[in-house]
Amino acid sequence: MAEKISVHRLHILTAMFVLIAFMLGCNEFMVVGNLSLIAKSYHESLSQISWLVSTFAWTYAIVTPLLALFTNKIHKYYLLIALLLIFLIGTILSSCAPNIGWLLLSRVTTASVAGMIESLLSVIVYQLSHNQKQRSMTIAWIYTGFSIASVVGVPLGTVIADHWRWQDAFIMCAVITAVATIVAFTILPKNLQAGEGNYRDQTQIFKDKTIWYGIIFVICGAATLYGYYTYIRPLVHQQLKFDLSTLSLILLLLGVVDIFANQVAGRIAAGNGFKKLRFVYVLNLILLAIFGIMLQNQVTGITWIFILGFTVAIFGSTAQVFFLNEATKKYPAAINLASTLNAIFYNVGIALSSMTAGQVLKHSSLTNLNWNSFTYCVVATVMCFILAKKLE
């Protein structure tokens, strides 16, 4: 394990990592707000341009674990710098792509390394932190960087595109990436050890039942949130009858709630986070069971959406710390791979719940989306109780 650094230097490093996390999130989310402008500039249909979003997500999910396996023995200092430089090249290419083909290539380039950068940030602060509480809080701050990006990424990209060009949004990301790379090169400790062991040593982690309990928990935890949140716009606009201007404010406030949830998640993750989360998930089951009833009234409906936006979203840091702890104790060769599991299976949960939510709406109404989330929440709650007992 790398030698610990001073608390002051760790704070500076964490602030830089939050900046990097923000930059990663903005790079992904800003495309969503500018799809129509991108389509217009390349004289393509919106359906063709939408491939930019799905290609990024699939590349992220597929390449990240493979990259973790193949780069395990590379010195973490040089690996992070190299990945940031590749991300910078991809972002610059996005800002000056002459046609849709080059833009797609640039998105594949950035997506290929974005997941590994995110995972490395968690591994590095985990190894450099002095105690479990510090580890969980620094990881929570990294997640907060992504939350801030999810709140401001789309509107920021839209504002920049409206006042200048959509390409200028990527130039902003490139500048942030360049600054982060220079700062990382300067202050990142150079004694960060490389991983050990071959591919078989790393994949041993998937033979551990406890790891699989954690994976199922992450999938169902994410599915609990996106089982209804996938349709948050029609829930707020069509079901609760809020106008479009109020809808934008509500979505912004939900992003702020998510930021606070990440901070609370960091405090829960210290120690046996699953033991504390048991009560949260029992509460989630109650909230989801009466969610459909609450949606019959505008005030109670929006109140429930805000409460669930907080309670359902506070598991991320606990899951990430769990995977890193288990890998450190049992599978040290797989710590890089372990750091990717939360992000990978979180996206699996989103995809799964979005699909089943679509089926619910096909046969029922918006007010019954809560039962989609409730089903996943039952499984997540069971996994939470099992993990809390196993980690005691």
HELIX and SHEET records of a PDB file:
HELIX    1   1 VAL A    7  GLY A   33  1                                  27    
HELIX    2   2 LEU A   35  TYR A   42  1                                   8    
HELIX    3   3 LEU A   46  ILE A   49  1                                   4    
HELIX    4   4 TRP A   51  PHE A   70  1                                  20    
HELIX    5   5 LYS A   76  CYS A   96  1                                  21    
HELIX    6   6 ILE A  100  LEU A  128  1                                  29    
HELIX    7   7 GLN A  132  HIS A  163  1                                  32    
HELIX    8   8 TRP A  166  ILE A  187  1                                  22    
HELIX    9   9 TYR A  199  THR A  203  1                                   5    
HELIX   10  10 GLN A  204  LYS A  207  5                                   4    
HELIX   11  11 LYS A  209  TYR A  229  1                                  21    
HELIX   12  12 ILE A  232  PRO A  234  1                                   3    
HELIX   13  13 LEU A  235  GLN A  239  3                                   5    
HELIX   14  14 LEU A  244  ALA A  269  1                                  26    
HELIX   15  15 GLY A  273  ALA A  289  1                                  17    
HELIX   16  16 PHE A  291  MET A  294  1                                   4    
HELIX   17  17 GLN A  298  THR A  311  1                                  14    
HELIX   18  18 GLY A  316  LYS A  330  1                                  15    
HELIX   19  19 PRO A  332  ALA A  334  5                                   3    
HELIX   20  20 ILE A  335  HIS A  363  1                                  29    
HELIX   21  21 LEU A  366  ASN A  368  5                                   3    
HELIX   22  22 LEU A  369  LYS A  390  1                                  22    
END                                                                             
